[in-house]
């Protein structure tokens, strides 16, 4: 199933990368062009608008990572594998499925991080930004956070799908339970024995 997790992770990672670039372009378009004299009020509005647009799109990309984890889990053949007595193969199979979903979710946000890092470097290189490796080094902490958030959201999506499958047949009410009257009166509790 590695190919499924790679396909979903890289595909949604490309969508996340596009969303990251679009968020930065929208943030640039919503803010006025830089002038020689910028008042502090204008600077606060510019930073607020850009930050909110980027955070909005980051939330969308986190949702994509969740969906990716869900789809990777859905692609796995579903069977609760019961290992033979004395073996722990079920644990390793479940762990591999969880790692597939976490890896796919991590790929989504790493795509977002790579695209935004490259865009920010390209936009700032016109103003005399330093060497590329120093710039990427300054953004590595954000990349690690993106990787962890993406892996976490992918895992959450996979667990939601696994839970849905487990409870799919158990949530339906039986006909007897549907016909049973619901009493508004509280049940009488017996008096304590002396």
HELIX and SHEET records of a PDB file:
HELIX    1   1 UNK A    2  UNK A   30  1                                  29    
HELIX    2   2 UNK A   40  UNK A   75  1                                  36    
HELIX    3   3 UNK A   89  UNK A  125  1                                  37    
HELIX    4   4 UNK A  132  UNK A  138  1                                   7    
HELIX    5   5 UNK A  140  UNK A  167  1                                  28    
HELIX    6   6 UNK A  175  UNK A  179  1                                   5    
END                                                                             
